[in-house]
Amino acid sequence: MSLALAAKARKAPGINPDLPFYPLSIAVLTISDTRTEQTDTSGGLLAERLRDAGHQLAAKAIVTDEVEAIQAQVRAWVADPAIDVILTTGGTGFAPRDVTPEAVRPLLARVMDGFSVVFHQASQGTVGISTLQSRALAGQIDETFIFCVPGSTGACRDAWDLVLALEFDSRFKPCSLVGQIPRYRGVCA
């Protein structure tokens, strides 16, 4: 069979509704010097989206744009075996107080380079070239995955709706992140 025929024979990527859905336990961390629980629209959107998708909100917190504060909360959640994924919102831009990448990058055992690429491609469709002002990143700390997205509600919507919703859905084929979560290894082959 030629390569072209083999590629045609493969199914297109997407959700297979015949497969079981395995929910993730996800913590949401808002990084901001100004947001409160009442004004945290970005963290609120992520929490709402993940619950609507069938996942569990394991924890939600707000910390200041300080390396030590960010690292302390991330380390606490990484130490909690009940948390599969951490989503952070805020602190990924170029303002002097934006230090999320500087706080998270040294903690990463593995970097998920493709997340930034895919997030920027998705974001370009909604904010155009302004997507260049984001230093979104993702990776793995011990067995916990972390995704750091910008603090705007629109960027969080793009990240969830256009990237993370599929990445966190065990029914997505050819594969999803769920199969790499320790408690689901082997289940989502």
Phi, psi and omega in degrees: 000135179289162178299322180295317179293321178297319179295321179294325183291332178291146177283150176293148178296147178163185180278129174259103185294348179279347181270156178285151176263129178247113183287146176259157174258112191238132175257143181242123180243118175266131181247110186195145174273348187239338185284145173239174178303325181285331184254005183277076181289328181289309177297322177298319179297314180298317179298316179296314182298316183292322177294317179299331180280352179103005178271169180256132172279105184283325182193158176214135181210163174234130175231160179284163178287069179227131182307312184296319180294317179297309182298321181298315181291317179298314179299320179298317180288325176297326180287346181271110183295347179279349182259122180271321189220143173243130172250127173248148176228127179108157175076018182255006182270206183246008175293151182306330182274354181281100186235014181303311179299322180292330179281319188274319186307317180294342180275343186287131171276326179221140177258137176261081185304322184296333181300312181301317180299309183293319178300315181294322177297315180295315183293328180300329178293338182251328182239003178067215185294345177300343178301337179297341182277006179254138174249047178303142179208165178207161177176199184231132175245116190053240180258005184259133176270145179226137179233123182248116183239163180299167184273352180284148179298322179297318179294322178294322177297314178300313182300313182287306188293325187259347183226296191293324180304320179283317182298329182266005181261115183298343181274354181287130179237142026278342177194161176226170179297334185306323179294347178263355177285129186311316184285349180247004180300133181088339180279322184254050182287000000 
